Amino acid sequence: MSYIFSLPEHPAVPIVGSEALFPVNRIYCVGRNYEAHAKEMNTDPKREPPFFFLKPADAVVIKGAPVPYPSRTDNLHHEIELVIAIGSQARNVSVDNAPEVIFGYAVGNDLTRRDLQLDARAKGRPWDTGKSFDQSAPIGPIYKREEVGDINQGRIWLSVNGEICQDADIQDLIWQVPEIIAELSAYYTLQPGDLIFTGTPAGVGPLKPGDHIEGGIEGLGTLVTDIIDSDF
């Protein structure tokens, strides 16, 4: 089969201890999944069913590549998150069986054009322009579940230019990893290659060109990202 133009390289994430790559299918994100972050966003932190939004697969930024400051925003924010890498198909999976579909875990940063997101929220519009833009999903290498076990606790943190901004524990998630997978699989058939960003703790804040970001999760290493001047 031929195509009318050359296809771009398929987005893929490195796997710790392997030369093979994890091909990205879809990127799902969970909104407001830490109580303190929900409060800082002036929303209700009660444990209601989680809601989801998506980013394009090619939003991933790997190997510590720099991120140009995105267009049409004056308020780019960092959001450090635990990322689940799905390794097998799942539809209507139970909470008890959900861990079986996990390939591994990684550190991610859900970069957000906060001004556009809040404007859309106020108008009852989708968040796409605030969340689903180019290079909005920096991610570290994936650690296999079979080697690190299930990540249900451990420090999650982020610093900007050496100053700690976000500092919490994975156990503070309102919806834990198996619950997220079970709920999401009731809406979509999860496929190998899917990534799930599980939500961010309190302390989100603005970024500017020249900022150096480091963020990590206990047992999953550190993700380093630099914000550079825009290409636009």
C-alpha positions in Angstrom: 0.0 0.0 0.0 1.3 3.5 -0.8 0.4 6.8 0.8 0.1 10.2 -0.7 2.8 11.6 1.7 5.4 10.1 4.0 4.1 9.1 7.4 5.8 10.7 10.5 7.8 8.4 12.8 5.4 6.7 15.2 5.6 8.1 18.8 7.4 5.7 21.1 8.8 5.8 24.7 12.0 4.1 25.9 11.7 1.1 28.2 14.2 0.7 31.1 16.5 -2.3 30.5 15.3 -2.9 26.9 16.3 -1.9 23.5 12.7 -2.2 22.3 10.4 0.9 22.5 6.8 1.3 23.7 4.7 2.5 20.8 2.2 5.1 21.9 -1.5 4.5 20.9 -3.5 7.0 22.9 -2.8 9.3 25.8 -5.6 9.5 28.4 -5.5 12.0 31.3 -7.5 12.1 34.6 -8.7 15.4 35.8 -8.5 16.7 39.4 -7.3 13.4 41.0 -5.7 14.9 44.1 -7.8 16.7 46.7 -5.4 19.5 47.3 -5.0 20.3 43.6 -8.8 20.3 43.1 -9.0 22.9 45.9 -6.3 25.1 44.4 -8.3 25.0 41.1 -11.4 26.1 43.0 -13.3 22.9 42.3 -15.0 20.4 44.6 -12.5 17.7 45.7 -15.3 15.2 46.6 -14.8 11.6 45.3 -17.1 11.7 42.4 -16.6 9.5 39.3 -13.3 10.6 37.6 -13.4 12.4 34.3 -11.0 12.1 31.4 -9.5 14.1 28.5 -7.1 13.1 25.8 -3.8 14.3 24.3 -2.6 13.3 20.8 0.0 10.5 20.8 2.6 12.8 19.2 2.4 15.1 22.2 5.0 12.9 23.9 8.4 14.4 24.5 11.1 11.9 25.4 14.8 11.8 26.2 14.7 15.1 28.0 14.2 17.0 24.8 13.5 20.7 25.3 10.0 22.1 25.0 9.4 25.4 23.1 7.1 27.7 24.9 3.7 27.1 23.2 1.8 29.6 21.2 -1.4 31.5 22.2 -0.7 31.4 26.0 0.7 33.6 28.7 0.3 31.0 31.5 2.0 27.6 30.8 1.8 25.3 33.8 3.6 22.2 35.0 1.7 19.2 36.3 3.9 16.2 37.5 2.0 12.9 37.2 2.3 9.1 37.5 1.8 7.6 34.1 0.4 4.1 33.5 1.5 2.2 30.4 -1.1 -0.3 29.2 0.3 -3.7 27.9 -2.9 -5.6 26.9 -6.4 -5.0 25.7 -9.0 -4.2 28.3 -12.7 -3.6 28.2 -14.9 -3.4 31.3 -12.1 -4.8 33.4 -12.7 -5.1 37.1 -10.7 -3.2 39.8 -9.3 -6.5 41.0 -8.1 -7.5 37.5 -7.0 -4.1 36.4 -3.3 -4.5 37.4 -2.9 -7.4 35.0 -3.2 -5.1 32.0 -0.4 -2.8 33.2 2.9 -3.0 31.3 4.7 -0.5 33.4 4.9 3.0 34.9 6.7 6.3 34.1 7.0 9.9 35.2 5.1 12.4 33.1 4.4 16.2 33.0 0.9 17.3 31.8 1.9 20.7 30.4 -1.1 23.0 30.4 -2.0 26.3 28.8 -3.8 27.3 32.0 -5.3 30.5 30.6 -6.9 28.7 27.7 -8.1 25.8 29.9 -9.8 28.1 32.5 -11.4 30.2 29.7 -12.8 27.1 28.1 -14.0 25.8 31.5 -15.8 29.1 32.3 -17.6 28.9 28.9 -18.5 25.2 29.3 -16.2 24.3 26.3 -13.8 21.4 25.8 -10.3 21.8 27.2 -8.5 20.7 24.0 -6.6 24.0 23.3 -5.5 24.1 26.9 -4.4 20.5 27.2 -4.0 18.8 23.9 -1.2 20.8 22.1 2.1 20.0 20.6 4.8 18.7 23.0 2.5 18.9 25.9 3.3 15.4 27.4 7.0 15.1 28.4 7.6 11.6 29.7 10.4 9.6 31.2 11.3 6.0 30.4 8.9 3.3 31.3 9.7 0.9 34.1 8.2 -2.6 33.7 5.6 -3.6 36.3 7.2 -7.0 36.5 10.4 -5.3 37.8 9.1 -2.4 40.0 5.8 -3.9 41.2 2.6 -1.9 41.5 3.1 1.8 42.3 0.5 2.7 44.9 2.6 4.9 47.2 5.8 6.9 47.1 6.9 10.5 46.8 5.9 12.5 43.7 7.6 15.9 43.3 8.6 18.6 40.9 11.1 21.5 41.1 11.5 24.5 38.8 15.1 26.0 38.8 15.9 24.0 41.9 12.9 25.1 43.9 10.4 22.5 45.0 6.9 23.3 43.7 5.0 20.1 44.0 5.6 17.5 46.7 3.1 14.8 47.6 2.6 11.0 47.8 1.0 8.7 45.2 -1.2 7.3 47.9 -3.0 10.7 48.0 -4.7 9.9 44.6 -8.4 10.2 45.0 -8.9 7.4 42.5 -6.1 4.8 42.7 -4.5 3.2 39.7 -6.8 0.0 39.5 -9.9 2.2 39.9 -8.8 4.5 37.1 -8.2 1.6 34.7 -11.5 0.0 35.5 -13.5 3.2 35.1 -11.7 4.2 31.9 -12.2 0.7 30.4 -15.9 1.2 30.7 -15.7 4.1 28.3 -13.0 2.9 25.9 -11.4 -0.4 24.9 -7.9 0.1 26.2 -5.2 -1.1 23.9 -1.5 -2.0 24.2 0.4 1.3 23.8 -2.1 3.4 25.7 -0.7 5.8 28.3 -2.8 7.1 31.3 -1.7 10.3 33.1 -3.2 9.9 36.5 -3.5 13.4 37.8 -1.3 16.0 39.5 -0.9 17.1 43.2 -1.1 20.6 44.4 1.6 23.2 43.6 1.1 23.6 39.9 2.4 26.9 38.6 3.7 29.0 35.7 6.7 28.3 33.5 8.7 30.6 31.2 11.5 30.2 28.7 14.7 29.3 30.4 13.1 27.3 33.2 14.7 24.0 34.1 12.2 21.4 35.4 13.0 18.3 37.3 10.3 15.9 38.5 10.3 12.4 39.9 8.4 9.6 41.5 10.0 7.2 44.0 11.3 4.2 42.2 10.7 5.7 38.7 13.6 8.0 38.3 13.6 11.7 37.4 12.2 13.5 34.3 14.2 16.6 33.2 12.7 19.2 30.9 13.8 22.6 29.8 11.5 25.3 28.4 13.0 27.3 25.6 11.9 30.2 23.4 9.0 29.5 21.1 9.5 28.4 17.5 6.5 30.6 16.6 
